[in-house]
Amino acid sequence: MTGKTDYFGTVVIPLYNERESLAELYRQLTTVMERTFAGHELIFVDDGSTDGSVDVLRELRLGDRRVKIISFRRNYGKSAALSDAFKAARGDIVVTIDADLQDNPEEIPGLVARLEEGFDLVSGWKLNRKDPFTKTLPSLLFNATTSLVSGIKLHDFNCGLKAYRGEVVKRVSIYGELHRFIPVIAGWEGFRVTEKR
C-alpha cells in the first residue's frame, strides 16, 4: 500500500512492565500512523505494571492527545486488556501490536493493504522469532493444532500484530485466554481471515 488512506485508525497496545520501550514504540507508531491514516488514536492498556510504565504513558499523553490510556490496578491478562480497548476503539481499522518492539510498526500499511483486498482480519506472522526453542516448539504445535481443528489456515495465531476492520473488534467477545483464538472466533462469526508474512 502506498499513500494515505481515508480511514481513521486505532492502534491497541497491551503492555505489562514495558517502561523502557514505550517512548520508542510511540515514536515509530506515530510516524507510521500519520503516513497511513487520515486520523488516528493510540490506546495503551497498562495491565497492572509495577515499573512506572503508566508514568511514561502520561508523559506521552501530555504531548499528544491522540494517546489514550486504560490502566488496570492489577494484572488481568491480555484478553481483558484487548476487550476493554476494543470497546473504546473508534477506528475504521484497528491494529493490535505488542509493546516489546518485537513487531515492526512499518508492517502496518501492508496489513491494511490486505484488508483492502476484502479481508476482515489480517494476522502478522513472526518468521524470525527471538524466543528460545522452549517457546517456539510449543508455539509451532499450538498453531498447527489450532489450524487443523478450526480450519483457519494461519502460521501464527498468537502474533500480537493484527489488523481488523472495526466491526470485527465490536463483534468478538474475548476473555480468559481467548485472545489466542481471535482469528478462529472471527472466522466462526463469518469474517474473512488471512495473514501477511
Secondary structure by P-SEA (a helix, b strand, c coil): cccccccbbbbbbbbccccccaaaaaaaaaaaaaaccccbbbbbbccccccaaaaaaaaaaaacccbbbbbbcccccaaaaaaaaaaaccccbbbbbbccccccccaaaaaaaaaaacccbbbbbbccccccaaaaaaaaaaaaaaaaaaccccccccccbbbbcaaaaacccccccccccaaaaaaaacccccccc
